Amino acid sequence: MAAVNLDELEHAALVVDDGEGRATALVARATGMIHLLNDDYMDEEAPLPADPDAGDGDYVAVPPASTLGIGDQLVFRFAATHLAGDQATIRDLVRAEDTDGFERLLDERGATESWQRFRTEETQTALRRWCDEHGLRVSG
């Protein structure tokens, strides 16, 4: 069984989350390759079989980041423990998709390093758990 790259898996989960139902991602069990599929892009380097669902579990669908708890929920969990007084502001920043504003707030509060460490640990834990649940080996 080939290994799945955690950085690529995270990217795929975020794309699926942002795609609002129009983007999908599949992990090929045999190669560990992640195939991103949406209305605007089809992976020409590694095309999928005509019906990837028809195989014997050859592919695993990547869930949206929100399902894995690594989307906006991750920001809110961090805020609850590290920026309790700023939760309303953070909700507004997330709703507005203002990542620059969130980064400025982190910098103002001296929480940038804590956020990066929290984000990395929580994201890797969630992705590794998902891989384990689906019998996928992890790399990177």
Disulfide bonds with the S-S distance in Angstrom:
none
